[in-house]
Amino acid sequence: MKLKLEKGQATLDITLPDEKVCDIIIGRKVPAMSHDDIRDIISKGVRDHSPKDIGNRRIAVIIPDSTRLWARGDIFVPEIIKTLFDLGVPRDHIRIIIAGGTHEDMKKEQFSSLAGTFCAQNIQILNAANKNQDRLVYIGETYKKTPVWITREATEADHIIIFGGILHHLIAGFGGGRKYIMPGIAGYDTIQKNHSLAIRKDGTPHPLARQAKLWGNPVNEDINDAALLFLKDKTCTYVAVAAGGTGDLFYADAGPLHDTFMKGCKKLDEVCCIPVPKKGDFVIFSTGGHRSDGQLYQSTKALFNAVHIVKEGGDILFVAECFEGVGNETFASVLKTFRDGPEKLGMELAGKFDMPAYVAFRVLDILKRFRVTLVSGFSKSETQALGFHHTDDVDQYIQHLKGKGYVIPFAENILPMVRGEEVLGKLTRE
């Protein structure tokens, strides 16, 4: 069996004996939507769900950063802006804000890849405030006592349009929707306080802060509270897209934030939550190519998905180009420092939370329990320093695999699970 796995802008060709393959997991077959059809849905949705006095409103359009290029903001954000122009909104009433959370600021030369050349040339585009206290406004406190600081330019708007993809998320259940408010345009300290709800006082992950889980998830509930605070005196439209198991967009909608988000989550589960009969001896997966695998930090989303269908101690081949490098210095440092002691790190996080360190904490747990080989742009020494195994010969690696396993060509978009089992990690105490 010959397969192509996307790796950056190229592909990795592999050959697997048929008898070694349990299944190739690409999700349920749904037709990809054309860009024109998606544009039509967006334009109609923005029109139908805009306030009558939209021409007099100050509008903030919130969009994802470079970690969500697969949502194709370069194609669809211009459709939002052009529709607003058609509705009589002056261009100086519109700002585009990049929902980067605690990520590095996007550079001006990257704006076209996020929002299209038309927007980059015609609309003011800003990064979220992150740690810039001068650009943060305090709007209140959530039920869980998270102080909510939001990017000033967003608080100044009367009408909010959120554009962004829906996907499964390690601690929030699902990314998208309300998450573009917090963490997207929230301040650094607000984000850390919210994300700290993912770990318990004993240094173990909260069992309900996990993928595909919303109800009872403390991280999600806190994010919802923050979104309600922010939108208290505003109107809001959410423009949502979702990608399936081949990386193609299969879903688009635009409407009220909560209803559109929940509908999108249901659609995503129907297409991308894939039950398998049993765990495999190995899994081979690609994050999904250059729109998903720019940095290791973000590529771990695919690792957290794929690990659910591998037997304890099994082999994992993790394909991600990582042309931007690790992506987060704290994440890299923690991987190298706590290689032999993720439990100690868990206790430290319970006392002082840091999201990149938490992601490293979860990766370290996987590295301890499985043999994870990373095929990327990193050198052998850097790969091993980060705690992963390295191979110079993928064909030889495959020849030495024992038993039967799974292949996931676009693992960022697919959440596989053994039929009847919950998606829970070993660090979770029942």
Backbone hydrogen bonds in HBPLUS format (Angstrom, degrees):
<---DONOR---> <-ACCEPTOR-->    atom                        ^
c    i                          cat <-CA-CA->   ^        H-A-AA   ^      H-
h    n   atom  resd res      DA  || num        DHA   H-A  angle D-A-AA Bond
n    s   type  num  typ     dist DA aas  dist angle  dist       angle   num
A0016-LEU N   A0001-MET O   2.78 MM  15  5.13 158.2  1.82 155.6 157.1     1
A0003-LEU N   A0014-ILE O   2.85 MM  11  5.33 167.6  1.86 158.8 161.3     2
A0014-ILE N   A0003-LEU O   2.92 MM  11  5.33 168.3  1.94 153.4 157.0     3
A0005-LEU N   A0012-LEU O   2.92 MM   7  5.02 165.6  1.94 138.5 143.3     4
A0012-LEU N   A0005-LEU O   2.64 MM   7  5.02 160.3  1.67 149.2 156.4     5
A0007-LYS N   A0010-ALA O   2.93 MM   3  5.36 176.4  1.93 136.9 137.4     6
A0010-ALA N   A0007-LYS O   3.08 MM   3  5.36 149.7  2.18 132.9 130.5     7
A0290-HIS N   A0008-GLY O   2.96 MM 282  4.01 133.6  2.18 126.0 114.8     8
A0020-LYS N   A0017-PRO O   2.90 MM   3  5.53 162.1  1.93 121.3 127.4     9
A0021-VAL N   A0018-ASP O   3.15 MM   3  5.52 166.0  2.17 114.5 118.9    10
A0405-GLY N   A0020-LYS O   2.86 MM 385  6.32 156.7  1.91 161.3 159.6    11
A0022-CYS N   A0405-GLY O   2.67 MM 383  5.23 172.7  1.68 150.4 152.6    12
A0407-VAL N   A0023-ASP O   3.13 MM 384  6.57 152.7  2.20 152.8 159.4    13
A0025-ILE N   A0407-VAL O   2.78 MM 382  6.14 155.2  1.84 167.6 174.9    14
A0028-ARG N   A0271-VAL O   3.01 MM 243  4.96 160.4  2.05 142.9 147.0    15
A0033-MET N   A0249-LEU O   2.84 MM 216  6.00 172.7  1.85 159.5 161.1    16
A0038-ILE N   A0034-SER O   3.07 MM   4  6.40 158.1  2.12 151.3 157.5    17
A0039-ARG N   A0035-HIS O   2.88 MM   4  6.10 158.2  1.93 147.4 153.6    18
A0040-ASP N   A0036-ASP O   2.99 MM   4  6.25 155.1  2.06 146.2 152.4    19
A0041-ILE N   A0037-ASP O   3.06 MM   4  6.36 156.8  2.11 146.8 152.4    20
A0042-ILE N   A0038-ILE O   2.93 MM   4  6.18 160.8  1.96 153.9 159.2    21
A0043-SER N   A0039-ARG O   2.87 MM   4  6.06 172.4  1.87 157.3 159.1    22
A0044-LYS N   A0040-ASP O   2.99 MM   4  6.08 169.0  2.00 149.8 153.3    23
A0045-GLY N   A0041-ILE O   2.89 MM   4  5.90 158.5  1.93 144.1 151.1    24
A0046-VAL N   A0042-ILE O   2.87 MM   4  6.03 164.5  1.90 157.4 160.8    25
A0047-ARG N   A0043-SER O   3.07 MM   4  6.21 158.7  2.12 145.3 151.3    26
A0048-ASP N   A0044-LYS O   2.82 MM   4  5.97 169.8  1.83 155.6 158.7    27
A0049-HIS N   A0045-GLY O   3.02 MM   4  5.97 144.2  2.15 143.1 151.1    28
A0050-SER N   A0047-ARG O   3.48 MM   3  5.52 168.6  2.50 108.6 107.5    29
A0054-ILE N   A0051-PRO O   3.05 MM   3  5.23 135.4  2.26 125.8 121.4    30
A0056-ASN N   A0053-ASP O   2.86 MM   3  5.65 160.0  1.90 126.9 132.9    31
A0057-ARG N   A0054-ILE O   3.07 MM   3  5.07 157.9  2.12 104.6 111.6    32
A0158-ASP N   A0058-ARG O   2.72 MM 100  5.23 153.0  1.79 137.4 145.4    33
A0159-HIS N   A0058-ARG O   3.11 MM 101  6.32 165.3  2.13 156.0 158.1    34
A0059-ILE N   A0093-HIS O   2.78 MM  34  6.03 167.4  1.80 164.8 169.3    35
A0095-ARG N   A0059-ILE O   2.95 MM  36  6.37 150.0  2.05 155.6 165.3    36
A0060-ALA N   A0159-HIS O   3.09 MM  99  6.57 155.1  2.15 158.4 166.3    37
A0161-ILE N   A0060-ALA O   2.98 MM 101  6.31 166.1  2.00 153.8 155.8    38
A0061-VAL N   A0095-ARG O   2.80 MM  34  6.17 168.0  1.81 163.1 167.2    39
A0097-ILE N   A0061-VAL O   2.86 MM  36  6.10 157.3  1.91 144.3 151.4    40
A0062-ILE N   A0161-ILE O   2.75 MM  99  6.19 151.8  1.83 155.1 164.6    41
A0163-PHE N   A0062-ILE O   2.85 MM 101  6.11 172.0  1.86 178.5 176.0    42
A0063-ILE N   A0097-ILE O   2.99 MM  34  6.30 159.4  2.04 153.2 158.5    43
A0099-ALA N   A0063-ILE O   2.72 MM  36  5.75 175.3  1.72 173.4 175.1    44
A0068-ARG N   A0065-ASP O   3.17 MM   3  6.05 163.6  2.20 127.3 129.2    45
A0071-ALA N   A0068-ARG O   3.07 MM   3  5.82 161.5  2.10 120.3 125.2    46
A0072-ARG N   A0069-LEU O   2.94 MM   3  5.52 164.5  1.97 120.1 125.3    47
A0075-ILE N   A0072-ARG O   3.04 MM   3  5.49 147.8  2.15 108.4 117.0    48
A0076-PHE N   A0072-ARG O   3.06 MM   4  6.38 163.3  2.09 151.8 156.9    49
A0077-VAL N   A0073-GLY O   2.98 MM   4  5.10 159.6  2.02 128.2 134.1    50
A0079-GLU N   A0076-PHE O   3.15 MM   3  5.16 125.5  2.46  95.0 108.8    51
A0080-ILE N   A0076-PHE O   3.34 MM   4  6.75 146.7  2.46 143.6 151.4    52
A0080-ILE N   A0077-VAL O   3.01 MM   3  5.13 121.8  2.36 101.3 115.8    53
A0081-ILE N   A0077-VAL O   3.10 MM   4  6.48 163.0  2.13 158.2 161.7    54
A0082-LYS N   A0078-PRO O   2.85 MM   4  6.01 166.9  1.87 153.4 157.1    55
A0083-THR N   A0079-GLU O   3.02 MM   4  6.06 149.9  2.12 138.2 146.2    56
A0084-LEU N   A0080-ILE O   3.00 MM   4  6.32 152.7  2.08 147.1 154.7    57
A0085-PHE N   A0081-ILE O   2.94 MM   4  6.28 154.8  2.00 150.2 157.2    58
A0086-ASP N   A0082-LYS O   2.96 MM   4  6.23 154.6  2.03 143.0 149.7    59
A0087-LEU N   A0083-THR O   3.00 MM   4  6.27 134.6  2.21 139.9 152.3    60
A0087-LEU N   A0084-LEU O   3.09 MM   3  4.97 127.5  2.37  92.3 106.5    61
A0089-VAL N   A0084-LEU O   3.02 MM   5  5.50 164.2  2.05 150.5 147.5    62
A0088-GLY N   A0085-PHE O   2.93 MM   3  5.15 158.9  1.97 109.2 114.8    63
A0093-HIS N   A0090-PRO O   2.95 MM   3  5.44 161.5  1.99 117.1 121.9    64
A0094-ILE N   A0091-ARG O   3.16 MM   3  5.47 165.1  2.18 111.7 115.4    65
A0096-ILE N   A0124-GLN O   2.95 MM  28  6.24 172.5  1.95 165.9 167.7    66
A0126-LEU N   A0096-ILE O   2.81 MM  30  6.22 160.6  1.84 162.0 168.3    67
A0098-ILE N   A0126-LEU O   2.79 MM  28  6.16 163.4  1.82 162.3 168.2    68
A0100-GLY N   A0098-ILE O   2.86 MM   2  5.63 130.5  2.11 110.1  94.7    69
A0128-ALA N   A0098-ILE O   3.13 MM  30  5.70 125.0  2.44 153.8 151.0    70
A0103-HIS N   A0100-GLY O   2.76 MM   3  5.22 159.6  1.81 145.4 145.0    71
A0101-GLY N   A0184-GLY O   2.88 MM  83  4.30 155.4  1.94 135.5 128.3    72
A0110-GLN N   A0107-LYS O   2.77 MM   3  5.35 157.5  1.82 118.8 126.8    73
A0111-PHE N   A0108-LYS O   3.12 MM   3  5.38 158.9  2.17 109.3 115.8    74
A0113-SER N   A0110-GLN O   3.03 MM   3  5.51 127.7  2.31 110.3 123.2    75
A0114-LEU N   A0111-PHE O   3.07 MM   3  5.13 136.3  2.26  98.3 110.9    76
A0115-ALA N   A0111-PHE O   2.84 MM   4  5.98 160.1  1.87 161.1 166.3    77
A0116-GLY N   A0112-SER O   2.70 MM   4  4.22 137.6  1.88 122.3 126.4    78
A0120-ALA N   A0116-GLY O   3.08 MM   4  6.33 165.0  2.10 152.8 157.6    79
A0121-GLN N   A0117-THR O   2.97 MM   4  6.10 141.5  2.12 149.1 157.8    80
A0122-ASN N   A0118-PHE O   3.10 MM   4  6.15 127.0  2.39 136.3 149.9    81
A0122-ASN N   A0119-CYS O   3.13 MM   3  5.06 135.5  2.34  95.9 108.3    82
A0123-ILE N   A0119-CYS O   2.84 MM   4  5.21 161.6  1.87 151.6 149.7    83
A0132-ASN N   A0129-ALA O   2.94 MM   3  5.18 171.2  1.94 132.6 133.0    84
A0188-TYR N   A0130-ASN O   2.98 MM  58  5.01 153.3  2.06 124.2 122.3    85
A0133-GLN N   A0131-LYS O   3.00 MM   2  5.80 114.0  2.45 114.6  98.0    86
A0135-ARG N   A0132-ASN O   2.93 MM   3  5.67 158.7  1.97 122.2 128.7    87
A0136-LEU N   A0133-GLN O   3.19 MM   3  5.12 163.2  2.22 110.8 110.0    88
A0152-ARG N   A0135-ARG O   2.62 MM  17  5.12 165.5  1.64 145.2 145.9    89
A0137-VAL N   A0150-ILE O   2.83 MM  13  5.31 154.1  1.89 143.3 151.3    90
A0150-ILE N   A0137-VAL O   2.89 MM  13  5.31 161.8  1.93 144.1 145.0    91
A0139-ILE N   A0148-VAL O   2.94 MM   9  5.84 169.4  1.95 173.1 175.8    92
A0148-VAL N   A0140-GLY O   2.82 MM   8  5.61 174.5  1.82 170.7 170.7    93
A0142-THR N   A0146-THR O   3.02 MM   4  5.19 158.9  2.07 134.8 139.6    94
A0145-LYS N   A0142-THR O   2.94 MM   3  5.10 152.2  2.01 114.7 115.3    95
A0187-GLY N   A0149-TRP O   2.84 MM  38  5.28 146.6  1.95 141.6 141.6    96
A0151-THR N   A0185-ILE O   2.89 MM  34  5.60 157.7  1.94 167.8 175.2    97
A0154-ALA N   A0151-THR O   3.00 MM   3  5.61 138.0  2.18 115.8 127.0    98
A0155-THR N   A0151-THR O   3.26 MM   4  6.66 151.1  2.35 147.5 156.0    99
A0155-THR N   A0152-ARG O   2.93 MM   3  5.14 116.2  2.35 101.2 117.5   100
A0156-GLU N   A0152-ARG O   3.07 MM   4  6.37 138.2  2.25 152.1 164.3   101
A0157-ALA N   A0154-ALA O   3.20 MM   3  5.44 159.4  2.24 106.5 112.8   102
A0235-THR N   A0158-ASP O   3.20 MM  77  6.68 157.5  2.25 152.9 158.4   103
A0160-ILE N   A0235-THR O   2.86 MM  75  6.21 163.6  1.89 148.1 152.6   104
A0237-THR N   A0160-ILE O   2.88 MM  77  6.36 151.0  1.96 155.3 164.9   105
A0162-ILE N   A0237-THR O   2.89 MM  75  6.35 160.0  1.93 160.1 166.6   106
A0239-VAL N   A0162-ILE O   2.68 MM  77  5.92 177.1  1.68 176.9 177.9   107
A0164-GLY N   A0239-VAL O   3.08 MM  75  6.58 152.7  2.16 168.3 174.6   108
A0166-ILE N   A0241-VAL O   2.90 MM  75  6.31 144.7  2.03 160.3 171.8   109
A0167-LEU N   A0175-GLY O   3.37 MM   8  5.19 151.0  2.47 117.6 123.7   110
A0175-GLY N   A0167-LEU O   2.60 MM   8  5.19 163.0  1.63 158.1 164.4   111
A0169-HIS N   A0173-GLY O   3.15 MM   4  4.97 165.3  2.18 104.7 105.7   112
A0212-ALA N   A0173-GLY O   2.83 MM  39  4.42 149.5  1.93 129.2 119.2   113
A0179-LYS N   A0176-GLY O   3.08 MM   3  5.35 160.7  2.12 132.2 127.9   114
A0180-TYR N   A0177-GLY O   3.02 MM   3  5.96 170.9  2.03 129.0 131.7   115
A0181-ILE N   A0178-ARG O   3.03 MM   3  5.53 157.4  2.08 110.9 118.2   116
A0182-MET N   A0178-ARG O   3.33 MM   4  6.76 162.2  2.37 152.5 153.8   117
A0184-GLY N   A0179-LYS O   3.08 MM   5  6.15 168.3  2.10 155.5 153.0   118
A0185-ILE N   A0181-ILE O   3.02 MM   4  5.18 150.3  2.11 113.7 122.2   119
A0186-ALA N   A0183-PRO O   3.13 MM   3  5.23 158.0  2.18 112.4 119.2   120
A0191-ILE N   A0187-GLY O   3.04 MM   4  6.31 159.2  2.09 157.0 163.0   121
A0192-GLN N   A0188-TYR O   3.01 MM   4  6.32 162.5  2.04 156.1 160.5   122
A0193-LYS N   A0189-ASP O   3.06 MM   4  6.20 159.1  2.10 145.0 150.5   123
A0194-ASN N   A0190-THR O   3.02 MM   4  6.26 162.1  2.05 149.7 154.6   124
A0195-HIS N   A0191-ILE O   2.87 MM   4  6.08 174.5  1.88 159.3 160.7   125
A0196-SER N   A0192-GLN O   2.92 MM   4  5.95 134.6  2.13 139.8 151.2   126
A0197-LEU N   A0194-ASN O   3.13 MM   3  5.84 164.6  2.15 118.1 122.9   127
A0198-ALA N   A0195-HIS O   2.99 MM   3  5.72 165.3  2.01 121.5 125.0   128
A0199-ILE N   A0196-SER O   3.25 MM   3  5.88 172.3  2.25 117.6 119.3   129
A0206-HIS N   A0198-ALA O   2.73 MM   8  5.17 170.3  1.74 131.4 132.9   130
A0200-ARG N   A0204-THR O   2.81 MM   4  5.52 175.8  1.81 164.3 165.1   131
A0203-GLY N   A0200-ARG O   2.93 MM   3  5.50 160.1  1.97 122.1 124.4   132
A0209-ALA N   A0206-HIS O   3.20 MM   3  5.46 157.1  2.25 110.7 117.5   133
A0217-ASN N   A0214-LEU O   3.09 MM   3  5.26 162.1  2.12 123.0 125.9   134
A0221-GLU N   A0217-ASN O   2.95 MM   4  6.17 166.9  1.97 160.9 165.1   135
A0222-ASP N   A0218-PRO O   3.06 MM   4  6.08 155.0  2.13 138.8 145.1   136
A0223-ILE N   A0219-VAL O   3.02 MM   4  6.26 154.2  2.09 147.1 154.5   137
A0224-ASN N   A0220-ASN O   2.90 MM   4  6.18 158.2  1.95 154.5 160.2   138
A0225-ASP N   A0221-GLU O   3.07 MM   4  6.36 155.4  2.13 143.7 149.7   139
A0226-ALA N   A0222-ASP O   3.04 MM   4  6.34 159.1  2.08 148.4 153.5   140
A0227-ALA N   A0223-ILE O   2.93 MM   4  6.20 157.0  1.98 151.8 158.1   141
A0228-LEU N   A0224-ASN O   2.98 MM   4  6.24 156.4  2.04 150.8 156.7   142
A0229-LEU N   A0225-ASP O   3.01 MM   4  6.32 154.9  2.07 148.5 155.3   143
A0230-PHE N   A0226-ALA O   2.99 MM   4  6.24 163.1  2.02 150.8 155.0   144
A0231-LEU N   A0227-ALA O   2.94 MM   4  6.09 156.4  2.00 149.9 156.0   145
A0232-LYS N   A0229-LEU O   3.43 MM   3  5.31 164.4  2.45 101.7 105.8   146
A0234-LYS N   A0231-LEU O   3.05 MM   3  4.86 173.3  2.05 111.9 112.6   147
A0238-TYR N   A0255-GLY O   2.74 MM  17  5.46 174.5  1.74 165.7 165.8   148
A0255-GLY N   A0238-TYR O   3.05 MM  17  5.46 150.1  2.14 138.8 145.4   149
A0240-ALA N   A0253-ASP O   2.82 MM  13  5.33 155.6  1.88 153.4 161.3   150
A0253-ASP N   A0240-ALA O   3.01 MM  13  5.33 149.1  2.11 145.2 148.8   151
A0242-ALA N   A0251-TYR O   3.10 MM   9  5.20 139.6  2.27 138.0 136.3   152
A0250-PHE N   A0242-ALA O   3.00 MM   8  6.21 150.0  2.09 152.9 161.3   153
A0244-GLY N   A0248-ASP O   2.94 MM   4  5.79 159.2  1.99 158.2 157.4   154
A0247-GLY N   A0244-GLY O   3.04 MM   3  5.42 164.0  2.06 116.5 120.1   155
A0260-THR N   A0256-PRO O   2.95 MM   4  5.78 161.2  1.98 157.0 163.1   156
A0261-PHE N   A0257-LEU O   2.95 MM   4  5.98 159.0  1.99 151.7 158.0   157
A0262-MET N   A0258-HIS O   2.93 MM   4  6.13 171.2  1.94 158.5 160.4   158
A0263-LYS N   A0259-ASP O   3.01 MM   4  6.10 158.9  2.06 144.8 150.9   159
A0264-GLY N   A0260-THR O   2.99 MM   4  6.11 154.1  2.06 141.4 148.7   160
A0265-CYS N   A0261-PHE O   2.89 MM   4  6.20 152.5  1.97 152.9 160.7   161
A0266-LYS N   A0262-MET O   3.12 MM   4  6.33 159.7  2.16 146.6 151.2   162
A0267-LYS N   A0263-LYS O   3.05 MM   4  6.34 158.5  2.10 147.5 153.4   163
A0268-LEU N   A0264-GLY O   2.86 MM   4  6.06 157.2  1.91 149.3 155.8   164
A0269-ASP N   A0265-CYS O   2.97 MM   4  6.21 163.2  1.99 151.5 155.2   165
A0270-GLU N   A0266-LYS O   3.05 MM   4  6.28 157.0  2.11 147.0 153.3   166
A0271-VAL N   A0267-LYS O   3.18 MM   4  6.43 146.1  2.30 145.3 153.2   167
A0271-VAL N   A0268-LEU O   3.18 MM   3  5.32 125.2  2.50  98.0 111.2   168
A0272-CYS N   A0268-LEU O   2.70 MM   4  5.62 166.1  1.72 162.6 167.4   169
A0273-CYS N   A0269-ASP O   3.12 MM   4  4.84 155.2  2.19 121.5 125.2   170
A0415-LEU N   A0272-CYS O   2.90 MM 143  5.95 167.3  1.92 146.5 150.8   171
A0274-ILE N   A0415-LEU O   3.05 MM 141  6.20 145.2  2.17 124.0 134.7   172
A0417-MET N   A0274-ILE O   2.97 MM 143  6.27 149.4  2.07 147.0 147.7   173
A0276-VAL N   A0417-MET O   2.89 MM 141  6.09 145.0  2.01 144.4 150.6   174
A0419-ARG N   A0276-VAL O   2.86 MM 143  5.63 167.0  1.88 161.5 160.7   175
A0280-GLY N   A0309-ILE O   2.87 MM  29  6.09 172.8  1.88 141.9 139.4   176
A0311-LYS N   A0280-GLY O   2.82 MM  31  5.83 161.9  1.85 173.9 168.5   177
A0281-ASP N   A0404-LYS O   2.73 MM 123  5.54 164.2  1.76 162.2 158.2   178
A0315-ASP N   A0281-ASP O   3.19 MM  34  6.67 151.0  2.28 148.6 149.4   179
A0406-TYR N   A0282-PHE O   3.08 MM 124  6.51 148.2  2.18 142.4 144.2   180
A0283-VAL N   A0315-ASP O   3.01 MM  32  6.55 141.9  2.16 147.3 158.9   181
A0317-LEU N   A0283-VAL O   2.96 MM  34  6.41 162.5  1.99 155.2 160.9   182
A0284-ILE N   A0406-TYR O   2.85 MM 122  6.28 157.5  1.90 153.0 159.8   183
A0408-ILE N   A0284-ILE O   2.84 MM 124  6.33 154.7  1.90 152.8 160.6   184
A0285-PHE N   A0317-LEU O   2.98 MM  32  6.26 170.3  1.99 171.1 171.4   185
A0319-VAL N   A0285-PHE O   2.92 MM  34  6.08 158.2  1.97 158.5 163.5   186
A0286-SER N   A0408-ILE O   3.10 MM 122  6.56 152.7  2.17 155.9 158.8   187
A0411-ALA N   A0286-SER O   2.87 MM 125  5.96 161.8  1.90 173.3 169.2   188
A0287-THR N   A0319-VAL O   3.06 MM  32  6.35 157.8  2.11 174.9 170.1   189
A0412-GLU N   A0287-THR O   3.41 MM 125  5.35 155.3  2.47 129.2 130.5   190
A0292-SER N   A0289-GLY O   2.85 MM   3  5.63 162.4  1.88 130.0 135.5   191
A0293-ASP N   A0289-GLY O   2.84 MM   4  5.64 148.0  1.94 151.0 158.4   192
A0322-CYS N   A0293-ASP O   2.80 MM  29  5.49 143.4  1.93 165.9 176.5   193
A0324-GLU N   A0294-GLY O   2.65 MM  30  5.31 161.7  1.69 162.7 161.4   194
A0299-SER N   A0295-GLN O   3.06 MM   4  6.18 150.7  2.15 145.3 154.5   195
A0296-LEU N   A0325-GLY O   3.09 MM  29  6.54 154.0  2.16 143.7 151.7   196
A0300-THR N   A0296-LEU O   3.13 MM   4  6.30 130.9  2.38 152.7 160.7   197
A0297-TYR N   A0326-VAL O   2.82 MM  29  5.81 161.2  1.86 162.5 164.2   198
A0301-LYS N   A0298-GLN O   3.17 MM   3  6.03 169.4  2.18 121.3 124.5   199
A0302-ALA N   A0299-SER O   3.05 MM   3  5.83 140.9  2.21 120.8 127.2   200
A0303-LEU N   A0300-THR O   3.00 MM   3  4.79 113.8  2.45  91.1 107.8   201
A0304-PHE N   A0300-THR O   2.90 MM   4  6.20 159.8  1.94 159.5 163.1   202
A0305-ASN N   A0301-LYS O   3.20 MM   4  6.47 136.9  2.39 136.8 147.8   203
A0305-ASN N   A0302-ALA O   3.21 MM   3  5.10 128.0  2.49  91.4 104.9   204
A0306-ALA N   A0302-ALA O   2.94 MM   4  6.16 171.1  1.95 156.4 157.8   205
A0307-VAL N   A0303-LEU O   3.11 MM   4  6.05 154.0  2.18 153.1 157.5   206
A0309-ILE N   A0306-ALA O   3.34 MM   3  6.34 176.8  2.34 129.3 129.9   207
A0314-GLY N   A0311-LYS O   2.83 MM   3  5.26 148.5  1.93 146.0 143.8   208
A0313-GLY N   A0369-ARG O   2.88 MM  56  5.50 133.0  2.10 157.5 169.6   209
A0371-ARG N   A0314-GLY O   2.99 MM  57  6.19 170.9  2.00 159.7 162.5   210
A0316-ILE N   A0371-ARG O   2.91 MM  55  6.09 156.8  1.96 155.5 151.0   211
A0373-THR N   A0316-ILE O   2.81 MM  57  6.13 168.6  1.82 175.4 176.4   212
A0318-PHE N   A0373-THR O   2.84 MM  55  5.97 172.0  1.85 163.8 166.6   213
A0375-VAL N   A0318-PHE O   2.84 MM  57  6.07 168.1  1.86 154.6 157.5   214
A0320-ALA N   A0375-VAL O   3.07 MM  55  6.32 160.7  2.10 154.9 160.7   215
A0377-GLY N   A0321-GLU O   2.82 MM  56  5.15 141.0  1.97 138.1 137.7   216
A0325-GLY N   A0322-CYS O   2.95 MM   3  5.17 161.4  1.99 111.3 116.0   217
A0332-ALA N   A0328-ASN O   3.10 MM   4  6.37 161.5  2.14 150.5 155.3   218
A0333-SER N   A0329-GLU O   2.88 MM   4  6.06 165.4  1.90 152.8 157.1   219
A0334-VAL N   A0330-THR O   2.90 MM   4  6.06 165.1  1.92 156.8 160.2   220
A0335-LEU N   A0331-PHE O   3.08 MM   4  6.26 160.3  2.12 147.5 152.9   221
A0336-LYS N   A0332-ALA O   3.17 MM   4  6.42 153.7  2.25 147.3 153.7   222
A0337-THR N   A0333-SER O   2.89 MM   4  6.03 149.9  1.98 148.0 157.2   223
A0338-PHE N   A0334-VAL O   2.96 MM   4  5.77 170.6  1.97 153.9 155.2   224
A0341-GLY N   A0338-PHE O   3.05 MM   3  5.08 159.7  2.09 107.1 113.6   225
A0345-LEU N   A0341-GLY O   3.32 MM   4  6.66 156.6  2.38 147.1 153.6   226
A0346-GLY N   A0342-PRO O   2.88 MM   4  6.18 147.9  1.99 145.7 154.5   227
A0347-MET N   A0343-GLU O   3.24 MM   4  6.63 150.8  2.33 146.9 152.4   228
A0348-GLU N   A0344-LYS O   3.15 MM   4  6.49 153.4  2.22 145.8 153.3   229
A0349-LEU N   A0345-LEU O   2.88 MM   4  6.17 153.5  1.95 153.5 161.0   230
A0350-ALA N   A0346-GLY O   3.02 MM   4  6.26 142.1  2.16 141.1 151.3   231
A0351-GLY N   A0347-MET O   3.30 MM   4  6.59 137.0  2.50 137.1 146.9   232
A0351-GLY N   A0348-GLU O   3.14 MM   3  5.25 131.9  2.39  95.7 108.2   233
A0352-LYS N   A0348-GLU O   2.85 MM   4  6.10 158.2  1.90 151.6 158.5   234
A0358-TYR N   A0354-ASP O   2.86 MM   4  6.13 144.6  1.99 148.5 160.2   235
A0358-TYR N   A0355-MET O   2.97 MM   3  4.85 116.0  2.39  93.8 110.5   236
A0359-VAL N   A0355-MET O   2.90 MM   4  6.24 158.6  1.94 160.4 165.1   237
A0360-ALA N   A0356-PRO O   3.03 MM   4  6.28 157.4  2.08 142.5 148.8   238
A0361-PHE N   A0357-ALA O   2.82 MM   4  6.04 147.9  1.92 141.5 151.2   239
A0362-ARG N   A0358-TYR O   2.99 MM   4  6.36 151.4  2.07 151.1 157.1   240
A0363-VAL N   A0359-VAL O   2.94 MM   4  6.25 152.2  2.02 146.9 155.3   241
A0364-LEU N   A0360-ALA O   2.73 MM   4  5.95 162.3  1.76 156.7 161.4   242
A0365-ASP N   A0361-PHE O   3.19 MM   4  6.42 148.3  2.30 138.9 146.4   243
A0366-ILE N   A0362-ARG O   3.30 MM   4  6.60 151.3  2.39 138.9 145.5   244
A0366-ILE N   A0363-VAL O   2.99 MM   3  5.13 116.7  2.40  98.9 114.3   245
A0367-LEU N   A0363-VAL O   2.86 MM   4  6.20 160.8  1.90 157.2 163.2   246
A0368-LYS N   A0364-LEU O   2.97 MM   4  6.10 138.6  2.15 140.8 151.1   247
A0369-ARG N   A0365-ASP O   3.24 MM   4  6.42 137.2  2.43 136.4 146.6   248
A0369-ARG N   A0366-ILE O   3.08 MM   3  5.19 128.9  2.35  98.2 111.5   249
A0370-PHE N   A0366-ILE O   2.90 MM   4  5.89 135.5  2.10 156.5 166.2   250
A0389-HIS N   A0372-VAL O   2.85 MM  17  5.94 176.4  1.86 156.7 155.8   251
A0374-LEU N   A0389-HIS O   3.01 MM  15  6.22 152.6  2.09 160.3 154.4   252
A0383-THR N   A0379-SER O   2.94 MM   4  6.07 161.1  1.97 150.6 156.4   253
A0384-GLN N   A0380-LYS O   3.01 MM   4  6.18 163.5  2.04 150.0 154.1   254
A0385-ALA N   A0381-SER O   2.90 MM   4  6.03 147.6  2.00 140.4 150.1   255
A0386-LEU N   A0382-GLU O   3.09 MM   4  6.27 141.1  2.24 143.3 151.7   256
A0388-PHE N   A0383-THR O   3.15 MM   5  5.60 149.7  2.25 157.5 148.3   257
A0387-GLY N   A0384-GLN O   2.98 MM   3  5.02 154.9  2.05 102.0 109.8   258
A0397-TYR N   A0393-ASP O   3.01 MM   4  6.30 154.9  2.08 146.9 154.7   259
A0398-ILE N   A0394-VAL O   2.90 MM   4  6.15 157.8  1.95 152.7 157.1   260
A0399-GLN N   A0395-ASP O   3.02 MM   4  6.30 151.5  2.10 144.3 152.3   261
A0400-HIS N   A0396-GLN O   3.23 MM   4  6.50 139.9  2.40 144.4 153.4   262
A0400-HIS N   A0397-TYR O   3.22 MM   3  5.42 133.4  2.44  99.0 110.6   263
A0401-LEU N   A0398-ILE O   3.12 MM   3  5.22 157.6  2.18 104.2 111.2   264
A0413-ASN N   A0410-PHE O   3.12 MM   3  5.84 147.6  2.22 117.2 125.0   265
A0414-ILE N   A0411-ALA O   3.37 MM   3  5.00 153.4  2.44  93.7 101.2   266
A0421-GLU N   A0418-VAL O   2.91 MM   3  5.56 165.8  1.93 148.2 148.9   267
A0428-THR N   A0425-GLY O   3.09 MM   3  5.63 163.0  2.12 114.9 120.3   268
